Amino acid sequence: MGIMATCEAGVELCKFPLKVSKAMTYPTIDFIRDLTSLEKNSAIELLFKPEKNQNGFLEDYASIVGMQVLNPAPRNPVYKFKAEKGANYFILAYSPNDPNIIIYDNLGNAVANGVSIDHRGVDGLRIDVERDWIAPYSGYFYIKPEWKGLGDSEYSGSYALSVTRNIDPNYFASKDKVYVFKSEKTGPKVEPNSHSYFYTTSKEEADFIKSQPQMPWVEKTATFEAAHSNPALSVPVHRFFSEKYQSHFFTISNEEKNQIIDWSSTGKNDYDWKYEGEGFRVYTDPTPKDALGKSAVPVYRMWLNDKDFNPNNGESGGHYFTADQSEYESMVKLTGVNGEGIAFYGEVLGA
């Protein structure tokens, strides 16, 4: 498995060209073409039904699942669902050939574009998600999952599209939790691990990762919470994924973000990173206080420069974040570990 080249600069949110008409109160994505009337009229409606998730929380769930030969469910290019203004939706699509979720409003304007969270594993599937999408109005929205090349490969043609509306009243109370995973699991049916770390505040994404036995990710203990007490003072942590290196990269630096996007577009220094948008939010200083009056805590970043993420032998690679100062100070003394100081500030665990 390849090792990520050390980033020399750092970067931020990709500024997609957006448009907002006088009749709209929400942005649309200008560079994605609008749906045609024919596409909208031919859309298949996804109907919700209430279900409880594995934690016992009630959700509204709609899905379509099929296989090209064994279960030929409709593989329509466009679907629609009825949303409620302000409700939170988690949308997932998978197929053998790189799906790409695009959400459109009732006028056919693109309003959201999903991001990849997993890439080809031993089962040949690729996944695309739109996490924590908030409906800007009550009414119909359209989805193009873009199951590219479905049935044109050696794979079975299994595919799925699901839309989940979380209606648990305590849902947002847990959005500050940071789930930490390390790619280290091995086995005959596990895709190769990269020994890298992954961070997300999406419970749905974390639950999905944990439900996939072929994925190499093992959950670890978080040392900080994402910014949630003072949203106006928070900034985004930008998230990248490299299929080449099978690892993620996180930064709050707009300069670093822009450089990675620029270098990846040209392949400079062997860069191959896909920008996935905002991972979660943090602070740039310790000033913000939580509800208990506790100040934000520093989160340190270090580069582990070896192949197997065993700092003792100097043979791993990738970034690791921790708010545990003693852990940071002890790790930077090890062979192959470069301390990079405070990356950002998070909130105290349990606050």
Residue pairs with C-beta under 8 A, 6 or more apart in sequence:
1 192
1 193
1 194
1 195
1 245
1 246
1 307
2 244
2 245
2 246
3 245
3 307
3 316
3 317
3 318
4 196
4 242
4 245
4 247
4 249
4 317
4 318
5 269
5 270
5 271
6 303
6 305
7 249
7 251
7 256
7 259
7 260
8 259
9 253
9 255
9 256
9 259
10 251
10 253
10 255
10 256
10 257
10 259
11 238
11 251
11 253
11 254
11 255
11 256
11 257
11 258
11 259
11 260
11 261
12 236
12 238
12 252
12 253
12 254
12 257
12 258
13 236
13 238
13 254
13 257
13 277
13 278
14 257
14 261
14 275
14 277
16 29
16 30
16 31
16 113
17 29
17 30
17 31
18 27
18 28
18 29
18 30
19 27
19 28
19 30
19 109
20 26
20 27
20 28
25 136
26 105
26 111
26 136
26 137
27 111
28 105
28 109
28 110
28 111
29 109
29 110
29 111
29 112
29 113
32 102
32 110
32 113
33 110
34 104
34 107
34 108
34 109
34 110
35 78
35 104
35 108
35 142
35 144
36 108
37 108
39 77
39 78
39 108
39 142
40 78
40 80
40 108
40 142
42 76
42 77
42 78
43 76
43 78
43 79
43 80
43 142
44 64
44 74
44 76
44 78
44 79
44 80
45 79
45 80
45 81
45 82
46 62
46 63
46 64
46 79
46 80
46 81
46 143
46 161
46 163
47 62
48 60
48 61
48 62
48 81
48 82
48 163
48 165
49 60
49 61
49 62
50 58
50 59
50 60
50 61
51 58
51 59
51 60
51 61
52 58
52 59
53 59
53 207
54 207
57 166
57 168
57 170
57 171
58 167
58 168
59 164
59 165
59 166
59 167
59 168
60 164
60 165
60 167
61 162
61 163
61 164
61 165
62 81
62 162
62 163
62 164
63 160
63 161
63 162
63 163
64 73
64 74
64 79
64 160
64 161
64 162
65 71
65 73
65 158
65 159
65 160
65 162
66 72
66 73
66 74
66 75
66 158
66 159
66 160
67 156
67 157
67 158
67 159
68 150
68 151
68 156
68 157
68 158
68 159
69 156
69 157
70 156
75 147
75 150
75 159
77 144
77 146
78 142
78 143
78 144
79 142
79 143
79 144
79 145
79 161
80 140
80 141
80 142
80 143
81 140
81 141
81 143
81 163
82 139
82 140
83 89
83 135
83 137
83 138
83 139
83 140
83 141
83 165
84 135
84 138
84 165
85 135
85 136
85 137
85 138
86 134
86 135
87 134
87 135
87 165
87 167
88 132
88 133
88 134
88 165
88 166
88 171
88 172
89 130
89 132
89 133
89 134
89 135
89 163
89 164
89 165
89 166
90 129
90 130
90 131
90 132
90 133
90 163
90 164
90 166
90 202
90 204
91 101
91 103
91 114
91 129
91 130
91 133
91 143
91 161
91 162
91 163
91 164
92 101
92 127
92 128
92 129
92 160
92 161
92 162
92 164
92 208
93 99
93 100
93 101
93 114
93 127
93 128
93 129
93 145
93 146
93 147
93 159
93 160
93 161
93 162
94 125
94 126
94 127
94 128
94 158
94 159
94 160
95 125
95 126
95 145
95 147
95 148
95 150
95 157
95 158
95 159
95 160
96 124
96 125
96 126
96 149
96 150
96 153
96 155
96 156
96 157
96 158
96 159
97 126
97 147
97 148
97 149
97 150
97 152
97 153
98 116
98 126
98 128
98 148
99 126
99 127
99 128
99 145
99 146
99 147
99 148
99 159
100 113
100 114
100 128
100 144
100 145
100 146
100 148
101 112
101 113
101 114
101 128
101 129
101 130
101 143
101 144
101 145
101 146
102 110
102 112
102 113
102 114
102 143
102 144
102 146
103 110
103 111
103 112
103 113
103 114
103 130
103 133
103 141
103 142
103 143
104 110
104 111
104 141
104 142
104 143
104 144
105 111
105 136
105 137
105 141
105 142
106 139
106 140
106 141
106 142
108 142
111 136
111 141
112 130
112 133
113 130
114 128
114 129
114 130
115 128
115 129
115 130
115 131
115 239
115 276
115 277
116 126
116 127
116 128
116 129
116 241
116 274
116 276
117 127
117 128
117 129
117 205
117 208
117 209
117 241
117 276
118 125
118 126
118 127
118 209
118 212
118 215
119 126
119 241
119 243
119 246
120 126
120 191
120 243
121 191
121 212
121 214
121 215
122 189
122 190
122 191
122 214
123 214
124 153
124 154
124 155
124 156
125 155
125 158
127 208
128 145
129 204
129 205
131 202
131 204
131 205
132 175
132 202
135 141
143 161
143 163
145 159
145 161
147 159
150 157
150 159
151 157
164 204
166 204
174 203
175 201
175 203
175 226
175 228
176 201
176 225
176 226
176 227
176 228
176 347
177 201
177 203
177 222
177 225
177 226
178 199
178 200
178 201
178 222
178 224
178 225
178 226
178 280
178 346
179 199
179 200
179 201
179 202
179 203
179 205
179 206
179 219
179 222
180 197
180 198
180 199
180 219
180 220
180 221
180 222
181 197
181 198
181 199
181 200
181 206
181 209
181 217
181 218
181 219
181 220
182 195
182 196
182 197
182 198
182 217
182 218
182 220
182 309
183 193
183 194
183 195
183 196
183 197
183 198
183 216
183 217
183 218
183 246
183 247
184 193
184 195
184 216
184 218
184 309
185 193
185 215
185 216
185 217
185 218
186 193
186 216
189 213
189 214
190 213
190 214
190 215
190 216
191 214
191 215
191 216
192 216
192 246
193 216
193 246
194 216
194 245
194 246
194 247
194 318
195 307
195 308
195 309
195 316
195 317
195 318
196 245
196 246
196 247
196 248
196 309
196 317
196 318
197 220
197 248
197 318
197 319
197 320
197 321
198 209
198 217
198 247
198 248
199 237
199 248
199 250
199 279
199 280
199 321
200 206
200 279
200 280
201 226
201 279
201 280
206 219
209 215
209 217
210 217
210 219
222 349
223 299
223 321
223 322
223 323
223 324
223 327
223 349
224 297
224 299
224 321
224 323
224 346
224 347
224 348
224 349
225 346
225 347
225 348
225 349
225 350
225 351
226 280
226 281
226 282
226 346
226 347
227 233
227 234
227 280
227 281
227 282
227 283
227 288
227 296
227 346
227 347
228 281
228 347
229 288
229 289
229 290
229 291
229 347
229 351
230 283
230 288
230 289
231 281
233 283
233 287
233 288
234 281
234 282
234 283
234 288
235 252
235 281
235 282
235 283
235 284
235 344
236 252
236 278
236 279
236 280
236 281
237 250
237 251
237 252
237 278
237 279
237 280
237 281
237 282
237 344
238 250
238 251
238 252
238 253
238 257
238 275
238 277
238 278
238 279
239 248
239 249
239 250
239 275
239 276
239 277
239 278
239 279
240 248
240 249
240 250
240 260
240 273
240 274
240 275
240 276
241 247
241 248
241 249
241 273
241 274
241 276
242 248
242 249
242 272
242 273
242 274
243 272
243 274
244 272
245 272
247 318
248 276
249 260
249 273
249 319
250 279
250 319
250 321
251 257
251 260
251 343
252 282
252 284
252 343
252 344
257 275
260 271
260 273
260 275
261 273
261 275
262 268
263 269
263 271
264 271
264 272
264 273
264 274
282 299
282 344
282 345
282 346
283 296
283 344
283 345
283 346
284 344
284 345
285 296
285 345
286 295
286 296
286 297
286 298
286 345
287 295
287 296
288 295
288 296
288 345
288 347
289 295
289 296
290 296
290 347
290 348
290 351
291 351
292 348
292 351
294 347
294 348
294 351
296 345
296 346
296 347
297 323
297 345
297 346
297 347
297 348
298 323
298 325
298 342
298 345
299 321
299 322
299 323
299 342
299 343
299 344
299 345
299 346
300 321
300 322
300 323
300 325
300 328
300 339
300 340
300 341
300 342
300 343
301 319
301 320
301 321
301 340
301 341
301 342
301 343
302 319
302 320
302 322
302 328
302 331
302 332
302 337
302 338
302 339
302 340
303 317
303 318
303 319
303 337
303 338
303 340
304 311
304 316
304 317
304 318
304 319
304 320
304 336
304 337
305 314
305 316
305 317
305 336
305 337
305 338
306 313
306 314
306 315
306 316
306 317
306 336
307 315
307 316
307 317
308 315
308 316
309 316
309 317
309 318
310 316
311 331
311 334
311 335
311 336
311 337
312 334
312 335
313 335
313 336
314 334
314 335
314 336
315 336
316 336
319 340
320 331
321 343
322 328
322 331
323 346
328 339
331 337
331 339
332 338
332 339
